[in-house]
Every structure is written in C-alpha cells, then in structure tokens.
C-alpha cells in the first residue's frame, strides 16, 4: 500500500507539472486595482489539481516511510517520470546526460531498497 502511494505521487506530480506547463501557454494572470484576474484552460486546471493531489499524497507518504529513505527515492522517481512524460508530451529532448542520470537514479534506488535494513 505504501508503494502504491509512492506511485500515485510520482504519476500525479509528473503529469500535473506537464499539464500546468501545457496549459500555462494559454493562461493569463493580471492584477489591477486590487483585483486578481485569472483566465486559464482545462489543461492548467487539471494539472493544478493533479499537482495538489501529489502534494497531499506526499504528506501521507512522509508519515509512512523514513525520511532519509523516501525523499531521495521519491525525488529520483519523480525526475525519471517527469523526463519521460516531458519527452512524450512536450517533445523535450532525452539526451545522453539525462539517460545517464536515470540509470544512476535507478541503480541508487535499487541499492537503497535491496540493502535497506
């Protein structure tokens, strides 16, 4: 169950950030005469909701794992998911350095989980 929460955090965080970025191009924020005006589309709103969900799930995860274990693991997995989702949906490059980083993150995560006491 704890690891399903971690998966939910990674997926909602990665897709939330990508959708906020996609929707940000069509969003407008202005502040005039003490009034805030926001015009945004569905991608931005769905991304924002997913990002808030990821934050709430993160707060739950922090209660269930050791902080020194889960923090690097979760951030590493989020980086991997974000790189892959950005590559697929935003057309961002997945260059050699990102691939090497992903391999290092996976090897570090395996080391932490296999040798965890």
N, C-alpha and C positions, 0 to 999 in steps of 0.2 A: 504494500500500500504506500509506504514512504517513497519508493522509487517511482510509482505512478504519479505522485505529486510532483516529483522532480521532472518527469517527462512533461506534465501539464505546464509547469513553469517554463521550461525551455521552449516548447511549442508556442504557447501563448505570448511569451516575450519576443521571440523571433518574428512571428507573424504580426504581432502588434506593432513592432518598430517598423517593419517593412510597409505595412498599410498606412501608418502615420506619415511615412515619407512619401508614399504614393499620393495620399490624399492632401498632403501639405502643399502640393503644387497648385491645387485648385482652391485652397483655403485663404481667407483674408481676415486679418485681425486689425482692428483700429480702436483707438481710444481718443474720444473727442468730447470736450465739455463735461467730463466726469462720467461719460457713458462708454462702456465697452461694447463693441460690435464684433460679432463673430459670424462669418459665413464659411461653411465647410460642407464637404460632401460625405457620402456614405463610407468611403474607404478610411477617411480620417476618423470618423466616429467609431467604426468597428475596430480600427487599430487602437484607438484610445481605450475602448472597453477591454480589449484583449490585454493591453499593457497594464491596466488597473487590476485585472484578474491575475496576471502574473505577479504583481506586487503582493496581493493578498495571499496567494499561494506561497510566495517566498516567506512571508511572515509565519505561515504554518510550518513550512519546511524548517525554518530556524529553530523551532521548538522540538523537532523530532530527530535532528542529527547533531553531531559535534560540529561546532562552527569551523574549526580548522580543517575538517574533512570536507564538509559540504560546500563551503564557499568557493575554494578553487575548482572543485569538481563541477559545480553548477555554472560558474562563470565560463569555464572551459567549454562545457557542453553548449552553453548559450552562444559562445563565439562560433563554434562549429556550425550550429543550426543557422545562425544569422548569416554566415558566409555562404552556406548552401542556398538558403532561401533568397538572399540578395542576388546570387548568381542566376538563379532560375527566374525570379520575378522582376528584378531590376536590371538584369543584364550586366551586373558588375563582374569584374574580372576575378578569376580564381587562379592567381599566379603561383609560381613555384614557392614563394615565401609563405603564402597562406597555406598551401598544401603541406609544407614542412611544419608549420605551426600546428596544423590539425593533427598530423602524425605525432608530434611531440605531446600534444594535449591528450590524445588517446593513450599513448604509452604511459604518461603520467597518471591518468585516471585508472588504468589497469594496475599500475604499480600500487597506487593508494588503496584500491579495493582488494587486490589479491593479498597484500601483505598487512592489511589492517588487522589489528589485534582485537 
